[in-house]
Amino acid sequence: MIKLDVNGQTHELDLNPKMPLLWAIRDKLNLTGTKFGCGHAMCGACTVHINGQAARSCSIMVGDAAGKKIVTIEGLRGPVAEAVTKSWQELNVVQCGYCQSGQIMSAITLLSENRNPTDQDINLSMDGNICRCGTYARIRQAIHEAAKRLG
């Protein structure tokens, strides 16, 4: 049995420790906001927070995630998460939406560490989050707007 702390709840699951965390989140816990994109940690669609840091859940094994605090898009709380999601909504960032949970998770990590990011800071932090619809300019604008909200 593997114990996973996901969104503040402890789950005991009978899983292969080498199963990617993404599949435990989606298939065993039915939290489908975290998406499968590439399976190689290169697109960002599967981004979750592990101990407060953005991490690609498709490349982290369940056994390695045991005992750590995991937060998915469904479990977001707090002022940074509220500022980011509100800015995303007001600026209509989303087009198809597939990548957006990963984009939001990465933006929250950035703003948790840097409340006044430059365009370069944003570009570096968001690098590896692929948006097939090309909403990068709106994402950058929403991050700046969220930073203003946070003061």
N, C-alpha and C positions, 0 to 999 in steps of 0.2 A: 504494500500500500504506500502510496505517495501522498504527502500532504501538500496541498497548494493553497496559498493565501491569495485569493483573487477578489478584488473589490471589497476587501475587509471581511470576507467570509472564508473560513477554513473548509476545504473540501478534501476528503480522503478518497483517493481514486486508485483502483487496481489497474495500473498502466505499466507498459514497458517504459523503463526510465529513458530509453533512447527515442521515444516518440517526440516529435517536435511539439513544443508548447502550443503552437498555433492550433493543432488538431485537438489537443485537450481542451483548449478554450472554446473552440467552435463546436466540436462534435460531442464532447463529454459534458461541458457546462452550458451548451446552447447559447453562448454569447457570440452572436454572429456579426457584430459591428467590426471586429477585427477581420480583415480580408486576406485571402490568399492571392498573391500577385505572381511572383516569379519563383518562389521556393528557394531562392539563393541569397536572400537578404540584400537584394540590390534595388528593389523598387519602393520599399517603405510601406506598402499596403498593410502589412502585418504588424506594424509598430504598436507596442504596448509600453507601459512604464514598469520597470523592474527596479525596486528600491529607489524610485524617483527619477530614473534615467530612461530615456527612450531606448528601446531595444527591439530588434527584429525577432518576433516570436517564431518565425519559420525555421530559424537556425539555432534556436536554443532548445536543448533537450529538457524534457520534463524533469528528469533527475537533477539537472543543474539548476532548475528553477525552484525546487523544493526548499522551503524555509525562507524564501524571499517574498517581499510584498509586491504583488503583481496588480496593476490597474489597467483595465481595458477602457475603451471609449465609453462603455456603459457605466463605469464606476467613477467617472470624473467628478471631482468636487473641488470647491475652493475658489478664491478670488481670481487666480490666474486662469483657471479653466472657464470660469464665467465670462471673463473679459474676452478670451479668445473665441468662445462659441458665439457670444453676442456680436462681436466684430465680424465673424464669418457670416452670420445671418444678415446683418445690416448691409454688408457690402456684396451680398449675393455671390460669394466666392465659388460656391459649388456649381458645377455644370452637370456631369454625369454622377459625380459623388463617390465613385468607387474608391479613389485614393484618399478621400478627405479624412477618414478617421486617422489614418497614419500621418497625414499632414498636420492635423490638429494636435495629435500626441507629440509630434516633434516640436511644434510651435510652443506648446506648453512647457516642454523641457527648456527650450531656449529662453523664454520669458521668466522662468523660475530662476534662472541663473543670471540673466542680463535684462534688466527692465528698460534699457534704452539702446536697443540694438541698431547698428548701422545697416545699410543695405548689404554690405559685405558680410557682416555678422549673420544676417538672415540667410544669405546665399550659402555660406559655409555650413550653418546649422541644418539647413533644409536640403543640402546636397544629398542625393540618393533617394529623395522622395519624388517619384516620377508621377507626373500628371499627364495622362494621355490627351486630355482636353486643352492643355496649355494654360491653365489658370494661374501661372506663376506670378504675374503682376498683381492680380487680385489677392493672392496669398500674402505676398510681401506687404501690400497695402493694409491688409487685415491685421498682420502682425504689428505694424506700426500703430494702427488704431488701438489695438489691445494694449500696447505699451502705454499709450496716452491715457487710457482708462485706468491703468494701474498707477499712474502718476509717478 
